Amino acid sequence: MTYIESGIIAIMQIVLLSGGSGKRLWPLSNDVRSKQFLKLLEDENGNSQSMLQRVFGQIKKAQPKAKITIASNSSQVDSIKSQLGENIATVLEPVRRDTFPAIALACSYLASEGIDRNETVIVLPCDPYTEVKFFETLTKLDEIISSGKADMALIGIKPQIPTSKYGYIVPSETRDGYFGVSRFVEKPTEEKAKVLISEGAFWNGGVFAFKLGYVLDILGETDYKQTLESYSTLEKISFDYKVVEKAKNIAVVPFEGKWTDLGTWRTLADEVTARSSGPVIKEDAENCFVINELNIPIIALGLKDVVITACHDGILVSDLTKSSNLKNVVEKLETARPMYEERRWGEYTVLEQNAYSLTKHLHLLPGKGISLQTHKYRSEIWVITAGEGKFTLDDEVTQVKAGDVLKIEKGQRHKIEAITDLHITEVQLGEKFDETDIQRLDM
């Protein structure tokens, strides 16, 4: 919905929250490769897509005039840009806090971009599995907020089953196509959920609509730079507790349709068309979900209701019904660096690591390149295994192809750009092998 106030044309501002480590979908998900980036779904043409790409596409279809901003953190920005394009607006937390600081930072960013205080801001999670008509409901939220009928507007999903997975919104009086809110109940027991549903309660969809000025007044700060600098001092609290539950006039718009959180392997398996991917053979296997990102085969023989997932970060074999307990088990693991990362220029996989060296496989997409950079603690050897590219070492630029070996000493400036699909085996030698030993010179 677009409205005009004081000569200003106001456009719906949508903020997508992208964060979390997604430990419930280990080993594919981690702090860098969160669940919303996993390309396990299919679009209408049968191409693989991520949860983020699916939601982004549905919003653009339902609200083509809306402006979308992604609120995330620096470890995920490459995945966001790779999947949605370089031009997508991003607001990055300097440190991880909670949903109130993240939303407050996004609001101060919008204010710095000249967005009027009276414009509607709608915040959504980036990973619900739902229909396009869910995002059409945002028009009703915009109407409620822009007309001043409520300070805060939410979407309430009609429950399909009583569950303790979600928070609940208990409605009060019926209004013009929406309800007031009586109270909130956070993740009740299933027995309590049954009672709440009998009272007409909705699942809380985690969608918040408000005027930009409403949150800026709570934050007490409109300067984006200052908000960034003081971010670590902001209260670490959820937006629900800090803002929503303290609002005096709240509206909830009902949604009846398909909506779920693909937060476990079981719920994901229910929605994914392809029951296996990668080198997989299934024999006498019933309701088995197998994903293999390794280049060695997996054979699933005589199994039922099992998920098997294998990648460079680990291997999971679990009963589907038990997979919801995975997060508690994964937290017992020692924290290790991700072995796979998606970058703006392509992707890399760590093949081997020891005390003396680290070996990676890099895949650069045509026209993409690694930025000009230096390393303080390591030297590198690059072996071009496929494709062609343009390599810069200090002030010398050369064209490279399969079979070329490139040596980079500590402190040397270097970058590479792919002309065609470019594959490189990279061997790091030195004292330090993490991503902090990079000084980027042309970002």
N, C-alpha and C positions, 0 to 999 in steps of 0.2 A: 504493500500500500504506500502510495506517495501522497503527501498533503503539503499545503502551502501555508506558512505562518510568518507574518511580518515580511513577506516578500521572499522568504527563504524556502526553497524546495527541499523537503526532507525526505531522505531515502532510508529504508530499513537497513540498519547496520547489524550484521551477523558476526558473532565471534564464536569460532569453533575451538573448543578446548582439546588440545592434543598433548597428553603427558602420560606418566605412568610407565612402569617397567613390564607390565603384562606377564608376570611370573606364572599365571595360570595356564599360559600357552607355551611354557618351556618345552623343549629347548629352542624353538624357533624365535621366541620373543625374549627380549632382555632390555636393559636400560636404554640402549640405542635403537634396537629394532623392536619397538613396541608392537602390540597386537594389531593396531590400526594400520600398520604398514605391510602386513603380511598379505601377499597376493594369492589368497586362497579362494576367493569368490570369482564368479563369472559375470560379465556384463551381458547385455542383450544380444551381442554378437558372438558370444562364446569365448571372448578373450578374458584372460585372468585380470583381476583387479583387487585392490585392497579395500578394507572397510572405509578408509579415508576417501579414496577415490569414488567409491559408491555413494557415500553421503554427500560429498561435494557435488557430484553430478546430479543427484536428486534435488539438492537445494537450487542449483542453477536452473533446473527444469521447472520447479515449483515457484521460484522467486527470481526470475531472470534479471530484475533490476536491482536486486539487493547487492550490497557490497560485503564481501566476506574477508575477515581477518582471522588468521590462525594464531592462537596463543599457545606457545610451547616453550621449549628450552633449547639451548645451543646444540645439544647432542642429537637433536632430531631434525634440525633445520635442513640438513642435506637431503634427508628422506622426503621431507615436505616439498622442497623445491624440485627434486627429481620426479615426484609423482604428480604434482599439480602445476609445475612450471615456475620459472624464475620470477615472474611478475606477481605472484601471490603475496599479499601483505602478511608479514609475520611480526609478532611481538614476542620477544624471548626473555624468559626469566633469567636473571643473572645467577640465582641460586633457586633450588626447588623449595617451594613453600607449600601452599594449599590453594584451594579454589578461590578464596576471597582475595588474597594478594594477586593471583594471576588475573582475575577479572578486573580488579582495580587498576592494575598496570595497563591492561588493554584499554580501559576507559580513559586513562590519562593520555594514552597514545592517540585515541580517536579525537580527544579534545585538542591535542597538539596539531592534528591534521585539519583543524578548522571545523569539525563536526559540531553542530549547534547543540546546546544543552537539552533542547526539547525533542531531539531526534530519538526514535526508538532504537534501543540496543537489545538484541536477542542473543543469549548465550546458549549454546548447545554442546553436548558431548559429540565427538567426531566419529563415534563407532556404534550407534544403535543400528540394528538390522530391522528395517521397516520399509514402508511404502512411500511413494512420492506424495500421496495425499497427507501423510503426517506433516510434511514440510509446507503443504498448502495451509495447514492450520495456523502457521505463523502469521498469516494475514489477519486472522481474528485477534491474535495477541497484539499485533501492531495497532489495530483499530481500538482495542480497549485502552492501551497505554496512551496513544496519541490524543484520544478524546478525553483523557483524564478520569476515566471511570475507575481506575485502580492504580495504586503505586507500583504493584508487581503483578505480573500475569504468568501463569505456569500452564503446562500441558499435563493433564492427568490421563493415564492410559487405563482403559477398562481392563481389569485383571482377567487373565485367562485361567489361572489357577491360584490357589493360596500358596504363597511362597515367602520365605524369609530372606530372599535375595535382594528385595527392593524396599525402599521406603514407601510409605502410604500417605495420601492426602485425603482427609475426611472432609467432604464438602458441607457447606451450610445451605443457605437459601439459594433458590434458582433465580438467575437474573436473565438478561437478554442474550440467550445462547451460551451462557456460562454459569458457573457457580461461585459463591463466596467460599471461603475456607474456614472450617471450624478448628481444625488442629492437624498437626503432623505426627506421624508415628514412624520411627526409624527402625527398619528391619525387624519386625516382630516375629515371634514364633509362628509356625504354620497354624496352630490352633487359634492364636490371636488374629492372624491374617483372615481366617474364615469369618470371625466375628466382624472384623473391619469391612470385609467385602459385603456382608449382610447389611451393613450400615450405608452401603453405597460408596465406599472408599475407592480411590484410584491408586494405581502405581504412580510414583513420582518419576517422571521422565527425565528429570535433570535439566529442564529447559527453563530459563529465566528471561523475562522481558521487562524492561523498565526504561524510563527516560535517562539519557546519559547523565544529566545533572543530578539525578537522584543518588547515584553511586558516587559521583564526584563530591557531593556534599558529605557523604559518610566518610569518604577517604580524607577529606579536608585538604586535598592537594590536586591541582590540575596540571602542574608542570611535569611533563613526561620525563625530562632529564633528572629532575629532583626525585621523582618517584623511583626511577631506576637506581639512583645513588643510595636511597634510603630503603631499598627493597628488603634487605636482610633484616631490617628492624620492624617490618610490618608484622602484625599479629598473624601467627600461623594457625589459621582457623578456616573452616569451610564457609562458603558463601551462604549456604543454608542457615547455619547457626548465626553468622555475623549480620546478615542482611534480611534474608527471606522471613525467618521466623519472628523477626522484630517488626516487620512491616505491618501497618495498621489496616491497610485496605488491599487485600490480595484476591485475585481472580484465578480460577482454574478452568481451562477450556478442555472439555472431554474429547478423547480420541478413541474411536472404536475401530480397530484394525490390527494388522500384524505389527508387532513390536517386541523385540527381545534384545538382550545383551549377550553378544557372543563372547562371553567371558571365560568359558571352559571348553575343553576339547569335545565334551558331550554336546553342548549347545551348538558349537560350530559344526560338528559332524551332521547334526540334524538339518543344516541349511546348505551344506556344500554339495554341489551336484556330483563332482568327480570324487569317487571314494578312494582313489589312490593317485599318487603322482610320483614320478621318478622311476628308477629301475626296481619295479615291484612285481612279484608273482604271488597271486593268491589262489590257493587250492583248498576246497572244502572249508572256506572261510565265510562266516555269516556276520553281517553288520560289522565289518572291520574297516577301520579308517586308517590308511597307511600313507604317510608322506616321507619321501626319501630324497634328501638333497645331496647325498653322497654319491660317488661314482662307483659304488659297489652294490650288488643287488641285495634286496630283502625278500625272503620267502616267508609268507604267512600261511601256515599249514594247520588245518583242523582247529581254527580259532573262532570264537564267537564274542561279539560285543567288546572288541579290543581296539585301542588306538595305539599305533606304532609311529613314532616320529624320530627321524634320524637326520642330524646335520653336524657341522663341525663343532658346534657348542655342546653336543651331547646326544644321548639316545634315550627315548622314553618308550616303555612298554607298560600299558596300564589298562585295567578294566575301565570301560567308558563310564560306568556309574561311579567309579572311585576317582575319576579325574578331577572332580571339583576340589579334592583335598590336596592337589598338587602344589599349590603355593606354599603350604606349611612345610612340605618336604624339601622344596627347592631352597627355602631360606636356610636350610642346614648346610648347603653347599658353600664352599669358599668362593668369595667373589673373584672372578677372573675376567680378563679383557674379552670383549666380544670377538669371536673368530670370523664373523661376517658383518660387513657394513655396506649399506647403500649410500652412495655419494651422488652429488650433482652430476659428476662426470661419468658415473657408471657404478661399479661395485668392486669390492675386494674380499678375498677369503684368505685367512691365515692358514698356511699349509703345515708349518712346523715352527716350533719355538723352543730354544734352549738357552742356557746361560750366555752363549757366545754369538748367537745369530737368530734371526727371525726371517722366515720365508713366506712371501705372499704371492697370490695370483691376482693381478689387476686386469679388469676389463673396462676399457674406455669406449664410450659410444662415439660414433662419427661426429666430428665438429665440436666435441667436448674436450676439455683439457684440465690437467692438474696445474694449480697456480704456481707462479714463480716462488721458490722457497729455498731455505737452507736448513741444514741440521748441524747441531753443535756436538752431539755425542755419538753420531754414527756416520759411517760411509755406506754407500749402496752400490750394488751391481744389478743392472737391469738387463734381462735377456728378452728380446722381442721374439715372441713365439708365433704370432700371427698378426697380419694387418700391416698398415703403414701409418706413419705419424711424423710430426715435426718436433725435433728435440732441441732444446736450448740448454747450453752449458756455459755459464758465465756470459760472454759476449758472442759466442759462436752458435749458429743455428744450422742444423743439418737435418736432412730427411732420412728417416730410418725405416727398416722393413724387417720381416721375419728373418732370424738368424743373426741380427746385429747384437753385439754386447756393449753395453754402456756402463762406464765406471764413474761414480760420483764420489768425490772425497768430502770429508767434513768441511763445512763452511762454503762449499761451492754453490753458486746460484744455479738452479735448474728448474725446468718445467717441460712438459710434453703435451702435445695436442694430437688427437686422433684424426687422421684423414679418413680412414675406414675403421670398421670395428677393429680395435687394437687390443691384443692380449700380451701381457708382460709378466714374466716371473721376476720378482724382486727379492733380492737377498740383502738383508740389513746386517752389518757387522759393526760392533762397537760396545758401548757401555749401557745404552738405554734404548729400549725398543717400544716406547709407547707414543701415542699421538701428540703428546705435549712437546716433543722435541721437533717442532716444526715452526720456523719463523716464516710466515707468509709475507711476501714483499709486494704483491700487486692485487690484494683483495680490496 
